[in-house]
Amino acid sequence: MTLPPLATAADLVAAGATGTDAAIDMALRRASARVRKYTRQDITFVASETVELPGGERVLRLPQYPLVVDGGNPLTVVEVADFSGIEWTAIEGRDYSRLGNELTRGFPWQAPTRLMGWPWNRPQGVWAPKVRVTYSHGYEEVPDDIVDVVLDLATMNLSNPGNLREVAIDDYRQVFASETIGGARLSRSHKEDLRPYRRAAFSVVPS
């Protein structure tokens, strides 16, 4: 899945950066990739992505946020048995509650029996060992503080496309910032700005 840059070429030009169209596009892609790698988030809106997550606990945390659930973006949660292949669709408000990107498993809505089949014998109030979730997530409009970081990184990429440490011509000498050598890197202040959007490492199996 190819994600779009987190800022536009028009934004970058308005911020004062200059370069060819190809250079601007590359700078934005590289800057967006750095931000996504640090935050571990897609950030831009993605519809109906299906992932398999490890369960086994009461709370299931969806890896990408914000979670978007409405008439056009349903949330489908399916518990999967380990070996039998039997699947069980969990219903919000009956089998689990949702708060933010956390789904908390409730207790069975009726007393489980052997006639019900799986998951009658699994621990009550706990998600199955594997859960398949189809959900929509991300921002329709990228937050301004993320855009600012992307534009800053992209501008640094454009300022030193040759990854030079310094340039000297006759009496003129220009020294480039170390962050621009080998591709612009996130600074400490960038990371502070992005920290609210960063999630912990997560185990996800795309379906």
Residue frames as a rotation matrix with the C-alpha (Angstrom) as fourth column:
MET 1
0.580 0.815 0.000 0.00
0.815 -0.580 0.000 0.00
0.000 0.000 -1.000 0.00
THR 2
-0.510 -0.743 0.434 1.51
0.754 -0.628 -0.190 3.30
0.414 0.230 0.881 -1.14
LEU 3
0.289 0.579 -0.763 0.70
0.872 -0.489 -0.040 6.18
-0.396 -0.653 -0.646 1.17
PRO 4
0.600 -0.041 0.799 0.63
0.501 -0.759 -0.415 9.80
0.624 0.650 -0.435 -0.01
PRO 5
-0.569 -0.815 0.106 3.13
0.472 -0.430 -0.769 12.38
0.673 -0.388 0.630 1.30
LEU 6
-0.075 0.508 -0.858 2.15
0.991 -0.057 -0.120 14.10
-0.110 -0.860 -0.499 4.53
ALA 7
0.010 0.103 -0.995 2.45
0.058 -0.993 -0.103 17.56
-0.998 -0.057 -0.016 2.95
THR 8
0.760 0.355 0.545 1.93
0.550 0.096 -0.830 18.92
-0.347 0.930 -0.122 -0.55
ALA 9
-0.202 -0.829 0.521 4.33
0.974 -0.228 0.015 20.47
0.106 0.510 0.854 -3.04
ALA 10
0.240 0.378 0.894 2.33
0.323 -0.900 0.294 23.70
0.916 0.218 -0.338 -2.77
ASP 11
0.982 0.085 -0.170 2.91
0.184 -0.199 0.963 23.70
0.048 -0.976 -0.211 1.01
LEU 12
0.319 -0.944 -0.087 6.63
0.827 0.232 0.511 23.24
-0.462 -0.235 0.855 0.51
VAL 13
-0.258 -0.362 0.896 6.90
0.807 -0.591 -0.007 26.02
0.531 0.721 0.445 -2.07
ALA 14
0.596 0.569 0.567 4.87
0.142 -0.769 0.624 28.33
0.791 -0.291 -0.539 0.18
ALA 15
0.888 -0.316 -0.333 7.34
0.371 0.067 0.926 27.57
-0.270 -0.947 0.176 2.99
GLY 16
0.666 -0.617 -0.419 10.10
-0.609 -0.774 0.171 29.00
-0.430 0.141 -0.892 0.80
ALA 17
-0.014 -0.688 0.726 11.73
0.094 0.722 0.686 25.83
-0.996 0.077 0.055 -0.56
THR 18
0.411 0.079 -0.908 12.92
-0.848 -0.333 -0.413 25.73
-0.335 0.940 -0.069 -4.16
GLY 19
-0.572 -0.609 0.550 13.74
-0.282 0.776 0.565 22.88
-0.770 0.168 -0.615 -6.52
THR 20
-0.777 0.306 -0.550 12.56
-0.510 0.205 0.835 20.96
0.369 0.930 -0.003 -9.52
ASP 21
0.276 0.955 0.104 9.22
-0.898 0.218 0.381 19.17
0.342 -0.199 0.919 -9.37
ALA 22
0.470 -0.148 -0.870 11.01
0.037 0.988 -0.148 15.83
0.882 0.037 0.470 -9.13
ALA 23
-0.626 -0.775 -0.089 13.28
0.178 -0.031 -0.983 17.05
0.759 -0.631 0.158 -6.34
ILE 24
-0.519 0.521 0.677 10.35
-0.818 -0.532 -0.217 18.47
0.247 -0.667 0.703 -4.38
ASP 25
0.549 0.765 -0.336 8.37
-0.649 0.644 0.405 15.23
0.527 -0.005 0.850 -4.72
MET 26
0.156 -0.577 -0.802 11.35
0.309 0.800 -0.515 13.17
0.938 -0.167 0.303 -3.57
ALA 27
-0.790 -0.473 0.389 12.03
-0.160 -0.453 -0.877 15.47
0.591 -0.755 0.282 -0.62
LEU 28
-0.114 0.846 0.521 8.41
-0.970 -0.208 0.126 15.17
0.215 -0.491 0.844 0.54
ARG 29
0.646 0.332 -0.687 8.43
-0.284 0.941 0.187 11.38
0.708 0.074 0.702 0.18
ARG 30
-0.235 -0.832 -0.503 11.65
0.347 0.411 -0.843 11.05
0.908 -0.373 0.192 2.15
ALA 31
-0.784 -0.026 0.620 10.47
-0.480 -0.608 -0.632 13.41
0.394 -0.793 0.465 4.89
SER 32
0.247 0.958 0.146 7.10
-0.908 0.177 0.379 11.64
0.338 -0.227 0.914 5.16
ALA 33
0.451 -0.147 -0.880 8.83
0.042 0.989 -0.144 8.27
0.892 0.028 0.452 5.41
ARG 34
-0.668 -0.744 -0.030 10.99
0.112 -0.061 -0.992 9.52
0.736 -0.665 0.124 8.29
VAL 35
-0.523 0.548 0.653 7.94
-0.833 -0.489 -0.258 10.77
0.178 -0.679 0.712 10.19
ARG 36
0.541 0.777 -0.321 5.98
-0.699 0.628 0.343 7.55
0.468 0.039 0.883 9.62
LYS 37
0.076 -0.595 -0.800 8.94
0.199 0.796 -0.572 5.43
0.977 -0.116 0.179 10.68
TYR 38
-0.858 -0.434 0.274 9.33
-0.138 -0.319 -0.938 7.35
0.495 -0.842 0.214 13.93
THR 39
-0.401 0.780 0.481 5.63
-0.915 -0.317 -0.250 7.48
-0.042 -0.540 0.841 14.82
ARG 40
-0.971 0.061 0.230 4.86
0.082 0.993 0.084 3.96
-0.223 0.100 -0.970 13.53
GLN 41
-0.058 0.990 -0.131 1.66
0.228 -0.115 -0.967 5.45
-0.972 -0.086 -0.219 12.14
ASP 42
-0.232 0.092 0.968 0.21
0.971 0.073 0.226 5.78
-0.049 0.993 -0.106 8.63
ILE 43
-0.722 0.014 -0.692 -1.28
0.262 -0.920 -0.292 9.14
-0.640 -0.392 0.661 9.73
THR 44
-0.720 0.507 -0.475 -3.21
-0.693 -0.488 0.530 9.71
0.037 0.710 0.703 6.49
PHE 45
0.100 0.897 0.431 -6.67
-0.820 0.320 -0.475 8.14
-0.563 -0.306 0.768 6.20
VAL 46
-0.875 -0.276 -0.397 -6.79
-0.444 0.785 0.432 4.44
0.192 0.554 -0.810 5.26
ALA 47
0.053 0.990 0.131 -10.16
-0.998 0.055 -0.015 2.75
-0.023 -0.130 0.991 4.68
SER 48
0.836 0.544 0.069 -11.04
-0.545 0.838 -0.013 -0.83
-0.064 -0.027 0.998 5.58
GLU 49
-0.183 -0.931 -0.316 -7.59
-0.795 0.329 -0.510 -2.22
0.578 0.157 -0.800 6.38
THR 50
0.879 0.450 -0.156 -7.57
-0.306 0.784 0.540 -5.82
0.365 -0.427 0.827 7.61
VAL 51
-0.236 -0.962 0.137 -4.96
-0.734 0.084 -0.674 -6.98
0.637 -0.259 -0.726 10.14
GLU 52
0.568 0.301 -0.766 -4.50
0.253 0.821 0.511 -9.97
0.783 -0.484 0.390 12.43
LEU 53
0.017 -0.484 0.875 -3.58
-0.736 -0.598 -0.317 -9.14
0.677 -0.639 -0.366 16.01
PRO 54
-0.647 -0.249 -0.721 -2.50
0.272 0.807 -0.523 -11.28
0.712 -0.535 -0.454 18.96
GLY 55
0.336 0.826 0.453 -5.26
-0.358 -0.333 0.872 -11.54
0.871 -0.455 0.184 21.58
GLY 56
-0.083 -0.353 -0.932 -5.20
0.570 0.750 -0.335 -13.48
0.817 -0.559 0.139 24.82
GLU 57
-0.906 -0.164 -0.390 -5.94
0.418 -0.490 -0.765 -10.47
-0.066 -0.856 0.513 27.03
ARG 58
-0.047 0.962 -0.269 -9.01
0.788 -0.129 -0.602 -8.48
-0.614 -0.240 -0.752 27.94
VAL 59
0.506 0.161 -0.847 -7.96
-0.179 -0.941 -0.286 -5.32
-0.844 0.297 -0.448 26.06
LEU 60
0.160 -0.403 0.901 -7.17
0.927 0.375 0.004 -5.37
-0.339 0.835 0.434 22.34
ARG 61
0.172 -0.193 -0.966 -5.33
-0.009 -0.981 0.194 -2.29
-0.985 -0.025 -0.170 21.09
LEU 62
0.807 0.136 0.574 -5.64
0.561 0.122 -0.819 -1.41
-0.182 0.983 0.022 17.44
PRO 63
-0.026 -0.995 -0.100 -2.23
0.908 -0.065 0.414 -0.32
-0.418 -0.080 0.905 16.10
GLN 64
-0.758 -0.236 0.608 -3.30
0.546 -0.740 0.393 2.61
0.357 0.630 0.690 13.91
TYR 65
0.100 0.797 -0.596 -5.27
0.908 -0.318 -0.274 5.61
-0.408 -0.513 -0.755 15.11
PRO 66
-0.574 0.708 0.411 -7.39
-0.655 -0.096 -0.749 7.63
-0.491 -0.700 0.519 15.27
LEU 67
-0.787 0.418 0.454 -9.96
0.501 0.862 0.075 4.91
-0.360 0.287 -0.888 14.71
VAL 68
-0.726 0.585 -0.362 -12.75
-0.679 -0.692 0.243 5.97
-0.108 0.423 0.900 12.32
VAL 69
-0.828 0.542 0.141 -16.09
0.536 0.840 -0.081 4.24
-0.163 0.008 -0.987 12.75
ASP 70
-0.476 0.755 -0.451 -19.25
-0.553 -0.656 -0.513 5.49
-0.684 0.006 0.730 11.04
GLY 71
0.519 0.826 0.220 -21.83
-0.331 0.432 -0.839 4.44
-0.788 0.363 0.498 8.46
GLY 72
0.834 -0.234 -0.499 -19.26
-0.493 0.085 -0.866 4.30
0.245 0.968 -0.044 5.68
ASN 73
-0.209 -0.965 -0.161 -16.48
-0.599 0.256 -0.759 2.85
0.773 -0.062 -0.631 7.82
PRO 74
0.815 0.577 0.053 -17.70
-0.409 0.508 0.758 -0.16
0.410 -0.639 0.650 9.81
LEU 75
-0.275 -0.842 0.464 -15.58
-0.959 0.206 -0.196 -1.94
0.069 -0.499 -0.864 12.39
THR 76
0.708 0.461 -0.535 -15.47
-0.467 0.874 0.135 -5.73
0.529 0.155 0.834 12.00
VAL 77
-0.233 -0.754 0.615 -13.87
-0.972 0.171 -0.159 -7.86
0.015 -0.635 -0.773 14.71
VAL 78
0.693 0.412 -0.591 -13.52
-0.480 0.876 0.047 -11.63
0.538 0.251 0.805 14.26
GLU 79
0.142 -0.613 0.777 -12.00
-0.851 0.325 0.411 -14.01
-0.505 -0.720 -0.476 16.81
VAL 80
0.368 -0.137 -0.920 -10.16
-0.710 0.596 -0.374 -16.93
0.600 0.791 0.122 15.21
ALA 81
0.917 -0.033 0.398 -9.65
-0.253 0.721 0.645 -20.35
-0.308 -0.692 0.653 16.79
ASP 82
0.083 -0.996 0.014 -6.06
-0.678 -0.046 0.733 -21.61
-0.730 -0.070 -0.680 16.89
PHE 83
-0.824 -0.528 0.205 -6.42
-0.289 0.703 0.650 -24.87
-0.488 0.477 -0.731 14.97
SER 84
-0.302 0.780 0.548 -10.07
0.532 0.615 -0.582 -25.61
-0.791 0.116 -0.601 14.18
GLY 85
-0.893 -0.052 0.447 -10.53
0.421 -0.448 0.789 -22.69
0.160 0.893 0.422 11.79
ILE 86
0.128 0.983 -0.134 -13.78
0.970 -0.095 0.225 -21.72
0.208 -0.159 -0.965 13.50
GLU 87
-0.824 -0.358 0.440 -14.41
0.320 -0.934 -0.161 -17.96
0.468 0.008 0.884 13.56
TRP 88
0.008 0.786 -0.618 -16.58
0.996 -0.063 -0.067 -15.89
-0.091 -0.615 -0.783 15.87
THR 89
-0.311 -0.054 0.949 -17.71
0.425 -0.901 0.088 -12.35
0.850 0.431 0.303 15.02
ALA 90
-0.518 0.069 -0.853 -17.72
0.826 -0.217 -0.519 -10.12
-0.221 -0.974 0.055 18.08
ILE 91
0.163 0.712 0.683 -20.42
0.700 -0.571 0.428 -7.44
0.695 0.409 -0.592 18.31
GLU 92
-0.825 -0.461 0.325 -19.73
0.162 -0.745 -0.647 -4.03
0.541 -0.481 0.690 19.84
GLY 93
-0.367 0.684 0.630 -21.93
-0.845 -0.529 0.082 -3.33
0.389 -0.502 0.772 22.84
ARG 94
0.787 0.612 -0.083 -22.59
-0.532 0.740 0.412 -7.01
0.314 -0.280 0.907 23.34
ASP 95
0.779 -0.547 -0.306 -19.20
0.556 0.829 -0.065 -8.73
0.290 -0.119 0.950 23.29
TYR 96
-0.292 -0.919 -0.263 -16.88
0.956 -0.280 -0.084 -5.77
0.003 -0.276 0.961 23.73
SER 97
0.788 0.422 -0.449 -16.79
0.438 -0.896 -0.072 -2.04
-0.433 -0.140 -0.891 24.43
ARG 98
0.159 -0.711 0.685 -14.74
0.896 -0.188 -0.403 0.52
0.415 0.678 0.607 22.50
LEU 99
0.846 -0.034 -0.532 -12.82
0.244 -0.863 0.443 3.50
-0.475 -0.504 -0.721 23.88
GLY 100
0.228 -0.768 -0.599 -10.44
-0.764 -0.523 0.379 5.24
-0.604 0.371 -0.705 21.48
ASN 101
0.076 -0.265 -0.961 -8.44
-0.837 0.507 -0.206 2.51
0.542 0.820 -0.183 19.80
GLU 102
-0.892 -0.353 0.280 -8.95
-0.451 0.694 -0.561 0.02
0.004 -0.627 -0.779 22.67
LEU 103
0.056 0.888 -0.457 -11.50
-0.607 0.394 0.690 -2.79
0.793 0.239 0.561 22.46
THR 104
-0.681 -0.262 0.684 -12.30
-0.731 0.303 -0.612 -4.33
-0.047 -0.916 -0.397 25.85
ARG 105
-0.582 0.421 -0.696 -13.75
-0.069 0.827 0.558 -7.84
0.810 0.373 -0.452 25.78
GLY 106
-0.126 0.635 0.763 -16.86
-0.977 -0.215 0.017 -8.34
0.174 -0.743 0.647 27.89
PHE 107
-0.707 -0.031 0.707 -18.24
-0.325 0.901 -0.286 -11.52
-0.628 -0.432 -0.647 29.34
PRO 108
-0.918 0.357 0.172 -20.39
0.349 0.523 0.778 -13.87
0.187 0.774 -0.605 27.20
TRP 109
-0.663 0.722 0.199 -23.84
-0.694 -0.692 0.200 -12.47
0.282 -0.006 0.959 26.58
GLN 110
0.617 0.786 0.034 -25.30
-0.711 0.540 0.450 -15.86
0.336 -0.302 0.892 27.45
ALA 111
0.337 -0.492 0.803 -24.04
-0.616 0.530 0.583 -18.82
-0.712 -0.691 -0.125 29.43
PRO 112
-0.151 -0.456 -0.877 -21.65
-0.966 0.258 0.032 -20.78
0.212 0.852 -0.480 27.15
THR 113
0.486 0.283 0.827 -22.31
-0.458 0.888 -0.034 -24.48
-0.744 -0.362 0.561 26.61
ARG 114
-0.502 -0.685 0.527 -20.78
0.060 0.581 0.812 -27.26
-0.863 0.439 -0.251 24.51
LEU 115
0.223 0.685 0.694 -23.64
0.815 0.259 -0.518 -26.87
-0.534 0.681 -0.500 22.05
MET 116
0.831 0.065 -0.552 -22.37
-0.115 -0.952 -0.285 -23.41
-0.544 0.301 -0.783 21.19
GLY 117
0.657 -0.687 0.309 -19.04
0.675 0.353 -0.648 -24.80
0.336 0.635 0.696 19.90
TRP 118
-0.436 -0.852 -0.290 -15.97
0.898 -0.430 -0.088 -22.62
-0.050 -0.299 0.953 20.06
PRO 119
-0.360 -0.920 0.152 -15.41
-0.212 -0.078 -0.974 -20.35
0.909 -0.383 -0.167 21.97
TRP 120
0.677 0.735 0.031 -17.40
-0.193 0.137 0.972 -21.97
0.710 -0.664 0.235 24.76
ASN 121
0.778 -0.380 -0.501 -14.24
0.617 0.616 0.490 -23.28
0.122 -0.690 0.714 26.44
ARG 122
-0.186 -0.875 0.447 -11.97
0.559 -0.468 -0.684 -20.25
0.808 0.123 0.576 26.27
PRO 123
-0.664 -0.101 -0.741 -11.43
0.727 -0.321 -0.608 -17.95
-0.176 -0.942 0.286 29.29
GLN 124
0.397 0.896 0.201 -14.38
0.911 -0.411 0.033 -15.61
0.112 0.170 -0.979 29.77
GLY 125
0.914 0.056 -0.402 -13.81
0.149 -0.968 0.203 -11.91
-0.378 -0.245 -0.893 29.25
VAL 126
-0.073 -0.987 -0.146 -10.61
-0.161 -0.132 0.978 -12.50
-0.984 0.095 -0.149 27.26
TRP 127
0.423 0.163 -0.891 -10.00
-0.876 -0.179 -0.449 -12.17
-0.233 0.970 0.067 23.52
ALA 128
0.970 -0.098 0.222 -9.17
0.160 0.947 -0.278 -15.29
-0.183 0.305 0.935 21.54
PRO 129
0.199 -0.980 -0.021 -5.46
0.532 0.090 0.842 -15.91
-0.823 -0.179 0.539 20.86
LYS 130
-0.856 -0.443 0.267 -5.83
0.457 -0.407 0.791 -14.36
-0.242 0.799 0.551 17.39
VAL 131
0.164 0.907 -0.389 -8.21
0.454 -0.419 -0.786 -11.59
-0.876 -0.048 -0.480 16.31
ARG 132
-0.606 -0.275 0.746 -8.82
0.795 -0.221 0.565 -10.35
0.009 0.936 0.352 12.77
VAL 133
0.041 0.559 -0.828 -9.92
0.463 -0.745 -0.480 -6.72
-0.885 -0.364 -0.290 12.57
THR 134
-0.322 -0.051 0.945 -11.09
0.893 -0.347 0.286 -4.70
0.313 0.937 0.158 9.57
TYR 135
0.388 0.388 -0.836 -11.09
0.726 -0.687 0.019 -1.00
-0.567 -0.615 -0.549 10.38
SER 136
0.446 -0.220 0.868 -10.54
0.576 -0.671 -0.466 2.51
0.685 0.708 -0.173 9.00
HIS 137
0.482 -0.378 -0.791 -8.05
0.751 -0.287 0.595 4.88
-0.452 -0.880 0.145 10.60
GLY 138
-0.506 -0.820 0.267 -6.06
0.860 -0.454 0.234 8.07
-0.071 0.348 0.935 10.22
TYR 139
-0.228 0.315 -0.921 -6.68
0.217 -0.906 -0.364 11.73
-0.949 -0.283 0.139 9.51
GLU 140
0.567 0.465 0.680 -8.58
0.794 -0.090 -0.601 13.12
-0.219 0.881 -0.420 6.54
GLU 141
0.756 -0.389 0.526 -6.50
-0.099 -0.863 -0.496 16.27
0.647 0.323 -0.691 7.08
VAL 142
0.102 -0.814 -0.571 -2.95
0.762 0.433 -0.482 15.86
0.640 -0.386 0.665 8.39
PRO 143
0.750 0.183 -0.635 -2.44
0.618 -0.534 0.576 17.80
-0.234 -0.825 -0.514 11.66
ASP 144
0.912 -0.333 0.238 -0.51
-0.168 -0.835 -0.524 21.06
0.374 0.438 -0.818 11.27
ASP 145
0.504 -0.780 0.371 2.30
-0.722 -0.144 0.677 20.09
-0.475 -0.608 -0.636 13.65
ILE 146
0.290 -0.381 0.878 3.03
0.391 0.884 0.255 16.97
-0.874 0.269 0.406 11.57
VAL 147
0.817 0.049 0.575 2.96
0.565 -0.275 -0.778 19.03
0.120 0.960 -0.253 8.37
ASP 148
0.851 -0.513 0.114 5.44
-0.525 -0.838 0.147 21.47
0.020 -0.185 -0.983 9.93
VAL 149
0.254 -0.784 0.566 7.92
-0.329 0.481 0.813 18.68
-0.910 -0.392 -0.136 10.68
VAL 150
0.388 -0.057 0.920 7.61
0.725 0.635 -0.266 17.23
-0.570 0.770 0.288 7.17
LEU 151
0.932 -0.011 0.363 8.15
0.245 -0.720 -0.649 20.64
0.269 0.693 -0.669 5.57
ASP 152
0.665 -0.731 0.157 11.17
-0.662 -0.478 0.577 21.28
-0.347 -0.487 -0.802 7.76
LEU 153
0.118 -0.616 0.778 12.75
0.072 0.787 0.612 17.93
-0.990 -0.016 0.138 6.83
ALA 154
0.557 0.159 0.815 11.91
0.781 0.231 -0.580 18.35
-0.281 0.960 0.005 3.15
THR 155
0.974 -0.215 0.073 13.43
-0.184 -0.935 -0.304 21.84
0.134 0.283 -0.950 3.09
MET 156
0.338 -0.896 0.288 16.65
-0.617 0.020 0.786 20.48
-0.710 -0.443 -0.547 4.60
ASN 157
0.209 -0.213 0.954 16.73
0.517 0.852 0.078 17.69
-0.830 0.477 0.288 1.99
LEU 158
0.794 0.182 0.580 16.40
0.603 -0.346 -0.718 20.28
0.070 0.920 -0.385 -0.79
SER 159
0.888 -0.458 -0.043 19.07
-0.436 -0.868 0.238 22.54
-0.146 -0.192 -0.970 0.72
ASN 160
-0.133 -0.978 0.163 21.73
-0.865 0.195 0.461 19.83
-0.483 -0.080 -0.872 0.44
PRO 161
0.801 0.576 -0.164 20.77
-0.577 0.669 -0.468 17.32
-0.159 0.469 0.868 -2.29
GLY 162
0.405 -0.726 -0.557 24.37
-0.370 0.427 -0.825 16.24
0.836 0.540 -0.096 -2.75
ASN 163
0.926 -0.004 -0.377 24.86
0.333 0.480 0.812 15.41
0.178 -0.877 0.446 0.96
LEU 164
0.099 -0.928 0.359 27.82
0.361 -0.303 -0.882 17.81
0.927 0.217 0.305 1.14
ARG 165
0.160 -0.127 -0.979 29.46
0.984 -0.063 0.169 18.92
-0.084 -0.990 0.115 4.36
GLU 166
0.214 -0.078 -0.974 30.59
0.161 -0.980 0.114 22.23
-0.963 -0.181 -0.198 2.93
VAL 167
0.562 -0.036 0.827 31.00
0.826 -0.039 -0.563 24.13
0.052 0.999 0.008 -0.34
ALA 168
0.186 -0.573 -0.798 33.84
0.268 -0.752 0.602 26.57
-0.945 -0.325 0.013 -1.02
ILE 169
0.444 -0.061 0.894 34.08
0.885 -0.124 -0.448 28.78
0.138 0.990 -0.001 -4.12
ASP 170
-0.061 -0.591 0.805 36.82
0.262 -0.787 -0.558 31.40
0.963 0.177 0.203 -4.06
ASP 171
-0.854 -0.290 0.431 36.10
-0.273 -0.456 -0.847 33.46
0.442 -0.842 0.310 -0.94
TYR 172
0.081 0.964 0.252 32.62
-0.918 -0.027 0.397 31.97
0.389 -0.264 0.883 -0.49
ARG 173
-0.874 -0.316 -0.369 32.21
-0.145 0.895 -0.423 29.09
0.464 -0.316 -0.828 1.94
GLN 174
0.088 0.950 0.300 28.98
-0.887 -0.063 0.458 27.38
0.454 -0.306 0.837 3.04
VAL 175
-0.944 -0.329 0.013 28.79
-0.284 0.795 -0.535 24.76
0.166 -0.509 -0.845 5.77
PHE 176
-0.124 0.948 -0.292 25.68
-0.389 0.224 0.893 22.57
0.913 0.225 0.342 5.84
ALA 177
0.122 0.280 0.952 23.95
-0.992 0.068 0.107 21.50
-0.035 -0.958 0.286 9.02
SER 178
-0.826 -0.530 0.192 24.88
-0.537 0.844 0.020 17.97
-0.173 -0.087 -0.981 10.10
GLU 179
-0.205 0.840 0.502 21.19
-0.150 0.480 -0.864 16.97
-0.967 -0.253 0.027 9.99
THR 180
0.617 0.476 -0.627 21.19
-0.640 -0.161 -0.751 17.40
-0.459 0.865 0.205 6.19
ILE 181
-0.345 -0.827 -0.444 24.16
-0.938 0.318 0.136 15.09
0.029 0.464 -0.886 5.54
GLY 182
-0.998 -0.002 -0.063 22.97
-0.007 0.997 0.077 11.68
0.062 0.077 -0.995 4.35
GLY 183
-0.258 0.966 0.017 19.36
0.422 0.097 0.902 12.86
0.869 0.240 -0.432 4.24
ALA 184
-0.347 0.173 0.922 17.59
-0.632 -0.770 -0.094 15.11
0.693 -0.615 0.377 6.72
ARG 185
-0.564 0.082 -0.822 17.05
0.513 0.814 -0.271 13.50
0.647 -0.574 -0.502 10.12
LEU 186
0.582 0.809 0.080 14.56
0.345 -0.335 0.877 14.19
0.736 -0.483 -0.474 12.86
SER 187
-0.487 -0.695 0.529 15.95
-0.207 -0.497 -0.843 16.53
0.849 -0.520 0.098 15.47
ARG 188
-0.868 0.146 -0.474 15.14
0.494 0.345 -0.798 16.39
0.047 -0.927 -0.372 19.18
SER 189
-0.697 0.639 -0.325 12.54
-0.403 -0.724 -0.559 19.14
-0.593 -0.259 0.763 18.76
HIS 190
-0.422 0.537 -0.731 10.96
-0.763 0.225 0.606 17.27
0.490 0.813 0.314 15.85
LYS 191
-0.618 0.133 -0.775 10.62
0.267 0.962 -0.048 14.18
0.739 -0.237 -0.630 17.99
GLU 192
-0.893 0.331 -0.306 9.08
0.218 -0.277 -0.936 16.19
-0.395 -0.902 0.175 20.80
ASP 193
-0.512 0.721 -0.467 6.46
-0.814 -0.581 -0.006 17.50
-0.276 0.377 0.884 18.36
LEU 194
-0.235 0.383 -0.893 5.74
-0.662 0.610 0.436 13.99
0.712 0.694 0.111 17.05
ARG 195
-0.961 -0.278 0.004 5.73
-0.195 0.665 -0.721 12.16
0.198 -0.693 -0.693 20.39
PRO 196
-0.400 0.869 0.292 1.94
-0.623 -0.025 -0.781 12.52
-0.672 -0.495 0.552 20.95
TYR 197
0.456 0.585 -0.671 1.40
-0.889 0.268 -0.371 10.62
-0.037 0.766 0.642 17.69
ARG 198
-0.415 -0.743 -0.525 3.92
-0.734 0.614 -0.290 7.85
0.538 0.265 -0.800 18.35
ARG 199
0.751 0.634 0.185 2.82
-0.630 0.605 0.486 4.39
0.196 -0.481 0.854 19.39
ALA 200
0.074 -0.705 0.705 4.74
-0.681 0.481 0.552 1.58
-0.728 -0.521 -0.445 21.02
ALA 201
-0.763 -0.400 -0.508 6.13
-0.644 0.542 0.540 -1.27
0.060 0.739 -0.671 18.94
PHE 202
0.140 0.939 0.315 3.32
-0.778 0.302 -0.552 -3.56
-0.613 -0.168 0.772 17.81
SER 203
-0.841 -0.334 0.425 2.99
-0.047 0.829 0.558 -7.03
-0.539 0.449 -0.713 16.34
VAL 204
0.191 0.901 -0.389 0.70
-0.580 -0.216 -0.785 -6.92
-0.792 0.376 0.482 13.31
VAL 205
-0.681 -0.298 0.669 0.12
0.324 0.697 0.640 -9.43
-0.657 0.652 -0.378 10.53
PRO 206
-0.467 0.541 -0.699 -1.49
-0.783 -0.620 0.043 -7.80
-0.411 0.568 0.714 7.44
SER 207
-0.060 0.530 0.846 -4.24
0.145 0.843 -0.518 -9.93
-0.988 0.091 -0.127 5.94
